[in-house]
Amino acid sequence: MEARITHVGGPTVLIEVGGWRLLTDPTFEPAGARHRLRGALAAIGSRKLAGPAIPAAEIGPIDAVLLSHDHHFDNLDPAGRRLLPAAKRVLTTVSGARRLGGNAAGLAAWDSARLEAAGRPAIEVTATPCRHGPPLSRPLVGEVTGFALKVEGQRRGDLWISGDTVLCDGVREVARRVRVGTALLHLGCARFAVSGPVRYTMNAREGAELIGLLRPAVAIPIHYEGWGHFRQGRSTIEAELEDAPDEVRERVRWLPIGDPTAVEV
């Protein structure tokens, strides 16, 4: 079975498979936008350095949005938020669904929802654990989820989206419980000056370790560019991966931003 995967930019990916059109973490604001977090982290902000490769108005109909979290600007910006009501379903965290209301449904870790429609293969969407920062950071940074997609007729294994996370026990559990064929990995080593060396997403070293654990057919880096708080862009990640084992490097596939790419699933 073949999927078409389009990296729109940042964490935003259009997945077309079996007649379904799924969108991850919609971010469609233009370059130059500045945003700050909320509540206890209101001192933290960043500037958007690159706009989406495809405008929201041209993205087309969406069957489901897979939203890792709703409370950070680089995963759901104002333009992306305006797109949500047009989707048939929004799957996200339990707390995010309460905030969003409407067509949003919340999934706790390892809970599943099923996408079904006549003439299309069913897709089982399972929420997977994330930790968006160091131990004990969840009360400050909030709830985040990843998603494992099991498509009827797939051959290589689940399509897994890591969500914004560091490499932690919950993420390692994915490698034990899910046969991952295609992995979309949020990398970029997100950091902010106000919080010093604290990382909020995986760096290249953690990404390489995770690929070694998952052993997917294909590992696709996303969410490593487009914002000022990323410390490792593509060139840095590629340089870091030079020290990784061949079996890790050979699985990495960079998608051209904005162009649909065929991937076997």
C-alpha positions as CSV (number, residue, x, y, z in Angstrom):
1,M,0.0,0.0,0.0
2,E,1.3,3.4,-0.9
3,A,0.7,6.7,1.0
4,R,1.4,10.2,-0.2
5,I,3.1,12.3,2.5
6,T,3.5,16.0,2.1
7,H,5.6,17.9,4.6
8,V,3.9,21.3,4.6
9,G,6.4,22.7,7.1
10,G,7.1,22.5,10.8
11,P,5.0,19.8,12.3
12,T,2.4,20.0,9.6
13,V,2.1,17.0,7.4
14,L,-0.6,15.9,4.9
15,I,-1.0,12.1,4.8
16,E,-3.1,10.7,2.0
17,V,-3.7,7.0,2.1
18,G,-6.5,4.8,0.9
19,G,-8.7,7.7,0.0
20,W,-8.2,9.4,3.4
21,R,-6.7,12.8,3.9
22,L,-5.2,13.4,7.4
23,L,-3.4,16.5,8.6
24,T,-1.1,16.7,11.6
25,D,-0.6,19.8,13.8
26,P,-1.9,22.5,11.5
27,T,0.3,25.6,11.4
28,F,-0.4,28.1,8.5
29,E,0.7,31.5,9.8
30,P,3.2,33.4,7.6
31,A,6.8,34.0,8.4
32,G,7.5,36.8,10.9
33,A,4.7,35.9,13.3
34,R,5.7,36.1,16.9
35,H,3.9,34.1,19.7
36,R,4.3,33.5,23.4
37,L,3.2,30.6,25.5
38,R,0.5,31.0,28.1
39,G,0.2,30.8,31.9
40,A,3.4,30.0,33.9
41,L,5.4,29.9,30.6
42,A,4.3,33.3,29.3
43,A,7.9,34.6,29.3
44,I,8.7,32.1,26.6
45,G,8.2,33.2,23.0
46,S,9.6,32.6,19.5
47,R,9.4,34.0,16.0
48,K,8.3,32.1,12.9
49,L,11.0,32.0,10.3
50,A,9.3,30.3,7.4
51,G,5.7,30.1,6.3
52,P,3.9,27.0,5.1
53,A,4.7,25.6,1.7
54,I,1.0,25.2,1.0
55,P,-1.5,27.8,2.2
56,A,-4.4,26.7,4.4
57,A,-6.8,27.8,1.6
58,E,-5.2,25.3,-0.8
59,I,-4.8,22.3,1.5
60,G,-8.2,20.8,0.4
61,P,-10.7,18.7,2.4
62,I,-9.5,17.0,5.5
63,D,-11.0,13.9,7.0
64,A,-9.2,14.1,10.4
65,V,-6.7,16.4,12.1
66,L,-4.2,14.6,14.3
67,L,-3.3,17.3,16.8
68,S,-0.5,16.4,19.2
69,H,-1.4,19.4,21.5
70,D,-3.4,22.6,21.2
71,H,-1.6,24.9,23.6
72,H,1.7,25.7,21.8
73,F,1.8,28.1,18.9
74,D,4.2,26.0,16.8
75,N,1.8,23.1,16.7
76,L,-1.5,25.0,16.4
77,D,-1.3,28.6,15.3
78,P,-4.3,30.9,14.7
79,A,-4.6,30.1,11.0
80,G,-4.4,26.4,11.9
81,R,-7.1,26.8,14.6
82,R,-9.4,28.4,12.0
83,L,-9.1,25.3,9.9
84,L,-10.2,22.8,12.6
85,P,-14.0,23.2,12.2
86,A,-13.8,22.2,8.5
87,A,-12.3,18.8,9.4
88,K,-14.6,15.9,10.0
89,R,-12.8,14.9,13.2
90,V,-10.0,16.3,15.4
91,L,-8.2,13.7,17.5
92,T,-6.0,15.2,20.3
93,T,-5.3,15.0,24.0
94,V,-8.1,14.6,26.5
95,S,-7.4,18.1,27.9
96,G,-7.1,19.6,24.4
97,A,-10.5,18.1,23.4
98,R,-12.1,19.8,26.4
99,R,-10.6,23.2,25.4
100,L,-11.4,22.9,21.7
101,G,-14.9,21.3,22.0
102,G,-16.9,20.9,18.8
103,N,-15.5,18.1,16.6
104,A,-12.5,17.3,18.9
105,A,-12.2,14.0,20.6
106,G,-9.6,13.2,23.3
107,L,-7.5,10.1,23.5
108,A,-5.4,9.1,26.6
109,A,-2.2,7.2,26.0
110,W,-2.9,3.8,24.3
111,D,-6.6,4.7,23.7
112,S,-7.8,4.2,20.1
113,A,-10.3,5.7,17.7
114,R,-11.4,4.2,14.4
115,L,-11.8,6.0,11.1
116,E,-14.3,4.3,8.8
117,A,-16.0,5.2,5.6
118,A,-17.5,3.2,2.7
119,G,-15.0,2.2,0.1
120,R,-12.0,3.1,2.2
121,P,-9.7,0.9,4.4
122,A,-10.4,1.5,8.1
123,I,-7.7,3.3,10.1
124,E,-7.2,2.6,13.8
125,V,-5.6,5.7,15.4
126,T,-3.9,5.0,18.8
127,A,-2.5,7.7,21.0
128,T,1.1,7.1,22.2
129,P,2.9,8.6,25.2
130,C,5.0,11.8,25.0
131,R,6.9,14.0,27.4
132,H,7.4,17.5,26.1
133,G,10.4,18.3,28.3
134,P,12.4,17.0,31.3
135,P,11.0,14.8,34.1
136,L,8.2,16.5,36.0
137,S,7.7,19.1,33.4
138,R,4.1,18.2,32.4
139,P,2.3,20.6,34.8
140,L,4.2,23.4,33.1
141,V,4.3,22.3,29.4
142,G,1.0,20.5,29.3
143,E,-0.3,17.2,27.8
144,V,1.0,16.0,24.5
145,T,0.3,12.9,22.4
146,G,1.7,11.0,19.5
147,F,-0.3,8.8,17.1
148,A,0.1,5.3,15.6
149,L,-2.0,4.7,12.5
150,K,-2.9,1.1,11.6
151,V,-4.3,1.1,8.1
152,E,-6.2,-2.0,6.8
153,G,-4.0,-3.6,4.2
154,Q,-0.7,-2.0,5.3
155,R,2.3,-4.2,4.8
156,R,5.3,-2.5,6.5
157,G,3.7,-1.6,9.9
158,D,2.0,1.3,11.5
159,L,2.6,4.9,10.5
160,W,3.7,6.6,13.7
161,I,3.9,10.3,14.5
162,S,6.0,11.0,17.6
163,G,4.5,14.3,18.6
164,D,6.6,16.9,20.5
165,T,8.6,14.8,22.9
166,V,12.0,14.0,24.3
167,L,13.2,10.4,24.4
168,C,11.6,9.0,27.5
169,D,10.3,5.7,28.9
170,G,6.9,6.3,27.3
171,V,8.4,6.8,23.9
172,R,10.6,3.7,24.3
173,E,7.4,1.8,25.1
174,V,6.2,2.5,21.6
175,A,9.2,0.5,20.2
176,R,8.1,-2.5,22.4
177,R,4.3,-2.3,21.6
178,V,4.0,-1.0,18.1
179,R,5.5,-2.4,14.8
180,V,6.4,0.8,13.2
181,G,6.9,0.9,9.4
182,T,7.1,4.6,8.9
183,A,8.1,7.1,11.6
184,L,7.5,10.8,11.5
185,L,9.9,12.1,14.1
186,H,9.6,15.6,15.7
187,L,13.3,16.6,16.1
188,G,14.9,20.1,16.2
189,C,16.1,20.2,19.8
190,A,13.7,22.9,20.8
191,R,15.2,25.2,23.4
192,F,14.5,28.7,24.7
193,A,16.9,31.3,26.2
194,V,14.8,31.8,29.3
195,S,15.0,28.1,30.2
196,G,18.7,27.6,29.4
197,P,19.8,24.1,28.4
198,V,16.4,22.5,28.9
199,R,15.2,20.7,25.8
200,Y,11.6,20.2,24.8
201,T,12.0,18.0,21.8
202,M,14.5,15.3,20.6
203,N,17.9,16.2,19.3
204,A,19.6,14.2,16.6
205,R,21.3,11.8,19.1
206,E,18.0,10.9,20.7
207,G,16.4,10.5,17.2
208,A,19.1,8.1,16.2
209,E,18.7,6.1,19.3
210,L,14.9,5.9,18.8
211,I,15.3,4.8,15.2
212,G,17.6,2.0,16.4
213,L,14.9,0.9,18.8
214,L,12.0,1.2,16.4
215,R,13.8,-0.1,13.3
216,P,11.2,1.4,10.9
217,A,11.5,0.9,7.2
218,V,11.5,4.7,6.9
219,A,12.2,7.5,9.4
220,I,11.1,11.0,8.3
221,P,12.4,14.0,10.3
222,I,9.8,16.8,10.7
223,H,9.4,19.8,13.0
224,Y,13.1,20.7,12.9
225,E,12.8,24.1,11.0
226,G,10.7,27.2,10.6
227,W,10.9,28.6,14.2
228,G,13.6,30.5,16.1
229,H,13.6,28.1,19.1
230,F,14.9,25.1,17.1
231,R,18.6,24.5,17.8
232,Q,19.2,21.7,15.3
233,G,18.2,22.2,11.6
234,R,18.6,19.7,8.8
235,S,22.3,20.4,8.3
236,T,23.1,19.9,12.0
237,I,21.0,16.8,12.2
238,E,22.6,15.3,9.1
239,A,26.1,16.0,10.6
240,E,25.1,14.4,13.9
241,L,23.8,11.3,12.1
242,E,27.1,10.7,10.4
243,D,28.2,9.1,13.7
244,A,25.1,6.9,13.9
245,P,25.3,3.2,12.7
246,D,24.6,2.5,9.1
247,E,21.4,0.7,9.9
248,V,20.1,4.0,11.4
249,R,21.3,6.4,8.7
250,E,20.0,4.2,5.9
251,R,16.4,4.5,7.3
252,V,16.3,8.3,7.3
253,R,14.5,10.0,4.5
254,W,14.2,13.7,4.2
255,L,11.0,15.0,2.4
256,P,11.2,18.0,0.1
257,I,8.9,20.5,1.9
258,G,5.7,21.1,-0.1
259,D,6.1,18.2,-2.5
260,P,4.0,15.0,-2.1
261,T,6.2,12.0,-1.7
262,A,5.2,8.4,-2.2
263,V,6.0,6.1,0.8
264,E,5.2,2.4,1.1
265,V,3.2,1.6,4.3
